[in-house]
Amino acid sequence: VIPTLNEADNIDPLLARLCELGLPPESFEIIFVDDSSSDGTRAKVRDWEKRANVRLIERPDKPDLARSVLAGAAAAHGKVIVVMDADLSHPPERLPALIAPVLDGSCDIAIGSRYVPGGGTEGEPLPRRWLSRLANGLARPLCDVNDATSGFFAFRRELAATIAEPAHGHEILLELLMAGQGKLRVVEVPVCFHNRTHDASKLSFRPPWTYLQRLMTLAGGTVSVGTAGRFAAVGLFGLAIDALLFQFLMSRGFGLALAHITSFFAAAVINYSLNSRRSFQNLAGDLRRDQLGRFLTVGIFALLLRGGVLALLIDAWHMPSFLAIFPAIAATAAINYFGAAFYVFPVTVNPPSPDVRWRVASVGIVAFAVLLRLIYLGTAELIPDEAYYWNYAQHMDLSFYDHPPMVAWLIWLGTAIFGNSEFGVRIGSFCCGLITMAYLYALACNLYDKSTAMRAVLLLAVLPFYFATGALMTADAPLVAAWAATLYYMERALLADRNWAWLGMGIAFGLGILSKYTLGLLGPAALLFVILDPASRRWLRRPHAYLAAALALLLFSPVIIWNFQHDWAS
């Protein structure tokens, strides 16, 4: 199935290369689905109808790639559907490799992928390449493939019937993957895409926006231009109430916290009432208790963010409160909108699976937790422990009496870049929190699967202790990051049998005991595992583990040197 829109110059070379593949002519058909071409594309295809098993379907409707592909699939006779572009960007020579795993029954969908080893792109302009990477990055949390926006793929014909009726836009593969709700067997075949040689690209600003809107809908959000416009109109009314009430309370001598909390909830209640009847009126129906509970939950999230923004603007940037309230309101509008779209009034027709909902919730809450940490880094005063470690950083040394030096080194680096401020002291803990999330995600993916990994990071983001280690600059911040990294490399070395992982384990373990001595507990734990596990016992006869231990000891040597110089005070 080949959708076309003004591709006259590409028809002859494409069909010539397809016919040269050596496939039995009776084993396949080529269906062109044309969307109102005006350059002679249809005439070119009709000429080929007389010479090969080629058919033309003419769509008089508005051009839409997804609906063109579905129209072609509905008219096809074969058991396997291949979708490819007409612009020669997809190499026909890779067609046999693409269809083989679907024909032999080993998978349901085979994707010609640019983003697996052996794949790539040639001659593609840099902006398009970045746009493609961004689009695939946004889709990665929802579907477990590297190239969800590929236009070159094969699938079993009956799967076309699973795609939801509203499907539209350029990314038919994404529709197909999401319709399978994680139950499909998918393989990615490396393919090198080539930039088109004839005519101009059909890419415009609208398809990326359409893609983004459709992606959020498939993820379960009631996101559209209509709902966003109505939400904005209601929001402007709420903004006026919020700002006026805030100014009134401040003028009457109320404290900043009480004034902004009171004005926020007054505006939020009005916004909820109007949004449930206007912005999301097709989904809300009568006001329900569970919707109200969800609304209050989103409100608490928004209020937490708003308080941090106000504190940052007023205390750190010295902005007048009557001006600071407007950026604070704007910053929380996105939380309210997406919270309403995905949580308060989610999609009820063709909703995503529970697994997809968990993934979306994980991404949203983790992103919010990271943003919340970043905003509050410089607004809250240092706790006594942080001030104590900041004092370490004023007297830099190889180590210190009651802690190894990593916490002091990180504070010294942060304050050297951002100055002696709360933000400068804590930026190291923020980076350690991100490192912890990355290694925990990778470890859980290796041990279990992507969904489990996302939920693990969700727990890491919301549990109080781990939220604090990513926000407060104590020795626990680098300790937890090093602990997660060490566990990841241990799994890679002992279970996945990767020799290179011993290098990572030595570095992570060394940095960990430079952070806090308790990471040393992983040493005897790892040794006990190696002794008890028959498959891992072979490492006792190889040099890798001993070299990793030597590397960790080398990294820990500043503590040994300092203690040697100070009568082993620690």
C-alpha positions in Angstrom: 0.0 0.0 0.0 1.6 3.3 -1.2 -0.2 6.6 -0.3 0.5 9.3 -2.8 0.1 13.1 -3.1 1.7 14.6 -6.2 4.4 12.0 -6.7 4.4 11.7 -10.5 8.2 11.8 -10.9 8.7 8.9 -8.4 6.2 6.4 -9.7 8.3 4.9 -12.6 11.6 4.5 -10.6 9.7 3.1 -7.6 7.8 0.5 -9.5 10.8 -0.5 -11.6 12.8 -1.2 -8.4 9.9 -3.1 -6.9 9.6 -5.3 -10.0 13.3 -6.0 -10.0 13.2 -7.7 -6.5 12.6 -11.1 -8.1 9.4 -11.8 -6.1 6.8 -14.0 -8.0 4.4 -11.6 -9.7 1.4 -13.5 -8.4 2.5 -13.3 -4.8 2.0 -9.6 -4.3 -0.1 -6.6 -5.5 0.8 -2.9 -5.4 -2.0 -0.6 -4.3 -1.6 3.2 -4.8 -4.1 5.3 -2.7 -4.0 8.8 -4.2 -5.2 11.9 -2.3 -6.2 14.4 -5.0 -2.9 14.6 -6.8 -2.8 17.3 -9.5 0.5 16.5 -11.2 -0.3 13.4 -13.3 0.3 10.8 -10.5 -2.9 9.0 -11.3 -2.1 8.8 -15.0 1.3 7.3 -14.3 -0.2 4.6 -12.0 -2.9 3.8 -14.6 -0.2 3.2 -17.2 1.4 0.6 -14.9 -2.0 -1.1 -14.3 -1.7 -2.5 -17.8 1.8 -4.0 -17.2 1.9 -5.3 -13.6 -0.4 -6.2 -10.7 -0.9 -2.5 -9.8 -4.1 -0.9 -8.7 -5.2 2.7 -8.1 -7.6 3.9 -5.4 -8.7 7.5 -5.7 -9.7 9.3 -2.5 -11.6 12.5 -3.1 -11.5 13.4 0.6 -9.1 15.7 2.4 -5.5 14.3 2.2 -4.9 12.0 5.2 -2.1 9.4 5.3 -3.7 7.2 7.9 -7.0 7.0 6.2 -5.3 6.4 2.9 -3.4 3.4 4.3 -6.6 2.0 5.9 -8.4 2.4 2.6 -5.6 0.5 0.8 -5.6 -2.3 3.5 -9.4 -2.7 3.2 -9.0 -3.2 -0.6 -6.0 -5.6 -0.4 -6.2 -9.3 -1.1 -3.0 -10.4 0.6 -2.6 -11.6 4.1 0.3 -9.2 4.8 0.2 -5.5 4.3 3.3 -3.5 3.6 3.2 0.3 3.9 5.8 2.5 2.2 6.2 6.0 0.9 6.3 6.8 -2.8 9.2 9.2 -2.6 12.0 6.5 -2.7 13.0 7.3 0.9 12.3 3.7 1.8 14.6 1.3 -0.1 12.5 -1.3 -1.9 15.5 -3.7 -1.7 14.8 -4.1 2.0 11.3 -5.4 1.4 12.1 -9.1 1.5 13.8 -8.7 4.9 10.9 -6.7 6.2 8.1 -9.1 5.2 10.0 -12.3 6.2 9.2 -12.3 9.9 5.5 -11.5 9.3 5.2 -14.2 6.7 6.8 -16.9 8.8 4.5 -16.0 11.8 7.3 -15.0 14.2 5.8 -11.5 14.6 2.7 -9.4 14.0 4.4 -6.2 12.9 7.8 -5.7 11.3 9.1 -2.1 11.3 11.7 -0.7 9.0 13.7 1.2 11.7 16.2 4.0 11.4 17.1 3.8 15.1 18.4 0.3 15.6 22.0 -0.9 14.8 22.4 -1.0 11.1 19.6 1.6 10.4 20.0 5.2 9.7 19.2 8.2 7.4 21.1 9.7 4.5 20.7 13.2 3.2 17.9 14.2 5.6 17.9 17.9 6.6 19.0 18.4 10.2 15.6 20.0 11.3 13.7 17.0 10.0 16.1 14.6 11.7 15.6 16.4 15.1 11.9 16.5 14.6 11.8 12.8 13.9 14.0 12.1 17.0 11.7 14.2 19.1 8.5 12.6 17.8 10.0 9.1 18.6 11.2 10.2 22.0 7.7 11.3 22.9 6.2 8.0 21.8 8.8 5.8 23.6 7.0 5.8 27.0 3.8 4.5 25.3 5.2 1.8 22.9 8.3 -0.3 23.2 9.9 0.4 19.8 12.7 2.7 18.7 11.0 4.0 15.5 7.3 4.5 16.1 7.0 7.1 13.3 8.5 4.9 10.6 6.4 4.9 7.4 7.9 1.6 6.2 6.4 -1.4 7.9 4.6 -4.7 7.4 1.7 -6.2 9.4 -1.0 -8.9 9.3 -4.0 -7.5 7.4 -6.6 -8.3 10.1 -4.8 -5.9 12.5 -6.1 -2.9 10.4 -9.6 -3.6 11.9 -8.3 -2.9 15.4 -7.4 0.7 14.7 -9.8 3.2 16.2 -12.2 5.0 13.9 -10.9 8.5 14.6 -7.4 7.6 13.5 -5.9 10.3 11.3 -2.7 12.1 10.6 0.7 10.9 9.4 1.6 8.2 12.0 -0.5 5.2 11.1 2.1 2.9 12.6 1.7 4.5 16.0 -2.1 4.0 15.7 -1.5 0.3 15.0 0.9 -0.2 17.9 -1.4 1.6 20.4 -4.4 -0.4 19.1 -2.6 -3.6 20.0 -2.3 -2.4 23.7 1.1 -4.1 24.1 -0.1 -7.5 23.0 1.6 -7.5 19.6 4.8 -9.2 18.7 6.9 -6.5 17.1 10.4 -6.7 15.4 12.5 -3.8 14.1 14.4 -4.4 10.9 17.3 -2.0 10.3 16.7 0.2 7.3 18.6 3.2 5.9 16.2 5.9 4.8 17.2 8.3 2.0 15.9 11.8 1.6 13.6 12.3 -1.4 15.3 13.2 -4.7 12.2 14.5 -6.6 9.7 17.1 -5.6 9.4 18.9 -2.2 8.6 17.3 1.1 5.0 17.3 2.2 6.0 18.1 5.8 4.4 21.2 7.2 3.8 22.6 10.7 0.3 21.0 10.9 1.4 17.4 10.9 3.7 17.7 13.9 0.9 19.4 15.8 -1.6 16.8 14.6 0.8 14.1 15.7 1.3 15.6 19.2 -2.5 16.0 19.7 -3.2 12.4 18.5 -0.4 11.0 20.7 -1.9 12.6 23.8 -5.4 11.3 22.8 -4.0 7.8 22.4 -2.4 8.2 25.8 -5.8 8.9 27.3 -6.0 12.6 27.4 -9.0 14.7 26.1 -6.6 17.1 24.4 -7.8 19.0 21.4 -7.8 22.6 20.0 -11.5 22.9 21.1 -10.9 21.8 24.7 -7.8 23.9 25.0 -9.6 27.0 23.6 -12.5 26.6 26.0 -10.1 25.8 28.9 -8.2 29.0 28.1 -11.4 31.1 28.0 -12.5 29.7 31.4 -8.9 30.1 32.6 -8.8 33.8 31.8 -12.0 34.3 33.9 -10.4 32.3 36.7 -7.2 34.3 36.4 -9.0 37.6 36.9 -10.7 36.2 40.0 -7.5 34.8 41.3 -5.4 37.9 40.8 -8.0 40.3 42.1 -8.7 38.3 45.2 -5.0 37.9 45.8 -4.4 41.6 45.6 -7.3 42.3 47.8 -6.1 40.0 50.5 -2.6 41.3 50.4 -3.8 44.8 50.7 -5.8 43.8 53.8 -2.6 42.6 55.5 -2.9 38.9 54.9 0.3 36.9 54.6 1.6 35.7 51.2 0.9 32.1 51.8 -2.7 32.6 53.0 -3.5 35.1 50.3 -2.3 32.9 47.4 -3.8 29.7 48.8 -7.2 31.4 49.3 -7.3 33.0 45.9 -6.1 29.8 44.2 -8.9 27.7 45.7 -11.6 30.3 45.0 -10.5 30.5 41.3 -10.1 26.7 41.1 -13.6 25.9 42.3 -15.1 28.3 39.7 -12.8 26.9 37.0 -13.8 23.3 37.8 -17.5 24.1 37.7 -17.2 25.9 34.3 -14.7 23.4 32.8 -16.9 20.4 33.7 -19.8 22.1 31.8 -18.0 23.8 29.0 -14.4 22.6 28.3 -15.0 18.9 28.8 -18.8 18.9 28.6 -19.0 15.7 26.5 -17.2 13.8 29.2 -18.1 15.3 32.6 -21.8 14.8 32.7 -23.1 15.3 36.2 -20.6 16.3 38.8 -19.4 13.1 40.5 -17.6 12.6 43.8 -14.7 10.8 42.2 -14.2 13.7 39.7 -14.2 16.1 42.6 -11.6 14.1 44.4 -9.4 13.9 41.3 -9.8 17.7 40.8 -8.7 18.3 44.4 -5.7 16.1 43.9 -4.6 18.0 40.8 -5.3 21.2 42.7 -2.8 20.2 45.4 -0.2 19.5 42.8 -0.7 22.8 41.2 -0.7 24.6 44.5 2.6 23.1 45.5 4.2 24.2 42.2 2.6 27.7 42.5 3.9 28.2 46.0 7.4 27.4 44.8 7.2 29.7 41.8 5.9 32.6 44.1 8.7 32.0 46.6 11.3 31.9 43.8 10.1 35.1 42.2 9.6 37.1 45.4 12.4 35.9 47.7 15.1 35.0 45.2 14.4 37.3 42.3 12.8 40.1 44.4 9.8 40.6 42.2 6.9 42.5 43.7 4.1 40.2 44.8 1.4 42.0 42.7 3.5 41.1 39.6 4.7 37.7 40.7 1.2 36.3 41.0 0.7 36.4 37.2 3.7 34.1 36.3 2.7 31.9 39.1 -0.8 31.5 37.8 0.5 30.9 34.3 2.9 28.2 35.5 0.1 26.3 37.2 -2.3 26.6 34.2 -0.5 23.7 32.4 -0.8 21.5 35.5 -4.5 22.2 35.8 -5.1 21.6 32.1 -3.2 18.4 31.6 -4.4 17.2 35.0 -8.0 17.8 33.9 -7.4 16.2 30.4 -5.7 13.1 31.6 -7.0 12.5 35.1 -10.2 14.4 35.9 -11.9 14.0 32.5 -9.9 11.3 30.7 -10.9 9.7 27.4 -13.8 7.3 27.8 -14.2 6.1 24.2 -11.5 3.6 23.2 -9.6 4.3 26.4 -5.9 3.1 26.6 -5.1 0.0 28.6 -4.3 0.1 32.3 -0.6 -0.4 31.5 -0.6 2.7 29.2 -2.4 4.7 31.9 0.2 3.7 34.4 3.0 4.7 32.0 1.4 8.1 31.4 0.9 8.6 35.1 4.5 7.7 35.8 5.8 10.1 33.2 3.6 12.9 34.4 4.3 12.5 38.2 8.0 12.0 37.7 8.3 15.1 35.5 6.3 17.1 38.1 8.5 15.8 41.0 11.7 16.8 39.1 10.2 20.2 38.3 9.1 20.7 41.9 12.6 19.9 43.2 14.2 22.3 40.8 11.9 25.2 41.8 12.3 24.6 45.5 16.1 24.1 45.4 16.9 27.8 46.0 13.8 28.8 48.0 14.0 26.8 51.2 16.6 27.6 53.8 19.4 25.0 54.4 18.7 22.4 57.0 21.4 22.0 59.7 23.0 19.0 58.0 23.3 20.9 54.7 24.9 23.9 56.5 27.3 21.5 58.2 28.4 20.0 54.9 28.6 23.5 53.3 31.1 24.3 56.1 33.1 21.2 54.9 33.2 22.8 51.4 34.8 26.0 52.8 37.7 23.8 54.1 38.3 21.5 51.1 40.4 18.4 52.0 40.9 14.8 50.9 38.3 13.6 53.5 36.7 14.7 56.7 36.3 13.4 60.3 32.9 11.8 60.1 32.2 11.5 56.4 34.1 10.8 53.2 34.5 13.9 50.9 32.0 13.5 48.1 29.3 15.7 49.6 31.8 18.5 50.2 33.2 18.2 46.7 29.7 18.4 45.2 28.9 21.5 47.3 32.2 23.1 46.4 31.5 22.5 42.7 27.9 23.8 42.9 28.8 26.9 44.8 31.7 27.6 42.5 29.3 27.7 39.5 26.2 29.2 41.1 27.6 31.1 44.1 27.1 30.6 47.9 23.4 30.2 47.7 20.9 27.5 48.6 20.6 26.6 44.9 24.4 26.3 44.6 24.6 24.0 47.6 21.7 21.8 46.4 22.3 21.5 42.6 24.5 18.5 43.2 21.7 16.6 45.0 19.4 17.4 42.1 21.8 15.9 39.6 22.3 12.9 41.8 18.5 12.4 41.8 18.5 12.3 38.0 21.3 9.9 37.9 19.5 7.6 40.4 16.4 7.6 38.3 18.3 6.8 35.1 20.2 3.8 36.7 17.1 2.5 38.5 15.1 2.6 35.2 17.8 0.7 33.3 18.2 -1.9 36.1 14.4 -2.5 36.3 14.2 -2.8 32.5 17.0 -5.4 32.5 15.4 -7.4 35.4 11.7 -7.0 34.4 10.3 -4.8 31.6 9.7 -1.2 30.7 6.4 -0.9 32.5 7.9 -2.1 35.8 10.8 0.2 35.3 8.6 3.2 34.9 6.6 2.3 38.0 9.9 1.8 39.9 11.0 5.4 39.0 7.5 6.6 40.0 8.0 5.2 43.5 11.5 6.7 43.6 10.1 10.1 42.8 7.3 10.1 45.4 8.6 8.2 48.4 9.6 10.8 51.0 13.2 9.6 51.6 14.1 9.3 47.9 12.4 12.6 47.1 14.5 14.2 49.8 17.8 12.7 48.6 17.2 14.4 45.2 16.4 17.8 46.9 18.6 18.1 50.0 22.4 18.1 49.7 23.4 15.5 52.3 25.7 12.5 51.9 22.7 10.4 51.1 22.2 12.1 47.7 25.4 10.8 46.0 25.2 7.6 48.1 21.8 6.6 46.5 23.0 7.5 43.0 26.1 5.4 43.4 24.1 2.6 44.9 21.7 2.5 42.0 24.7 2.6 39.5 26.6 -0.2 41.3 23.5 -2.4 41.3 23.0 -1.8 37.6 26.6 -2.7 36.7 26.5 -5.7 39.1 23.5 -7.0 37.2 25.1 -6.5 33.9 28.3 -8.3 35.0 26.9 -11.1 37.0 23.6 -11.9 35.2 24.1 -10.5 31.7 27.8 -11.6 31.5 29.1 -8.2 30.2 32.8 -7.9 30.8 32.7 -4.1 30.4 30.3 -3.8 33.4 33.1 -4.6 35.8 34.7 -1.3 34.9 31.5 0.5 35.6 31.0 -1.4 38.9 34.5 -0.4 40.1 33.9 3.3 39.3 30.4 3.3 40.8 31.4 1.4 44.0 34.5 3.7 44.4 32.4 6.8 44.1 29.8 5.3 46.4 32.2 4.7 49.3 33.6 8.2 48.7 30.0 9.4 49.4 29.1 7.3 52.5 30.8 4.3 54.0 27.6 2.3 54.1 27.9 1.5 50.4 30.7 -0.9 51.5 27.9 -3.3 52.5 27.4 -4.1 48.8 31.0 -5.5 48.8 30.4 -8.6 51.0 26.8 -8.9 49.6 28.3 -9.2 46.0 30.9 -11.6 47.2 28.3 -13.8 48.9 26.2 -13.8 45.8 29.2 -14.9 43.6 30.0 -17.7 46.0 26.4 -19.0 46.2 25.5 -18.6 42.5 27.1 -21.4 40.4 27.0 -19.3 37.2 28.7 -16.4 38.8 31.3 -18.4 40.7 33.5 -18.5 37.5 34.3 -14.8 38.0 36.5 -15.8 41.1 38.9 -17.4 38.6 39.0 -14.3 36.3 40.8 -11.0 36.8 37.7 -8.7 36.2 36.4 -8.6 39.7 39.8 -8.1 41.3 40.5 -5.2 38.9 37.2 -3.6 39.7 38.0 -3.9 43.4 41.4 -2.3 42.8 39.8 0.5 40.9 37.3 1.2 43.7 40.1 1.1 46.2 42.1 3.6 44.1 39.1 6.0 44.0 38.7 5.6 47.8 42.4 6.4 48.4 41.8 10.1 49.3 40.0 8.8 52.5 42.9 6.4 53.3 45.5 9.1 52.7 43.6 11.6 54.9 43.2 9.1 57.7 46.8 8.1 57.5 47.7 11.8 58.0 45.3 12.2 60.9 45.9 9.1 63.0 43.0 7.2 61.5 40.5 9.6 63.0 37.5 8.4 61.1 
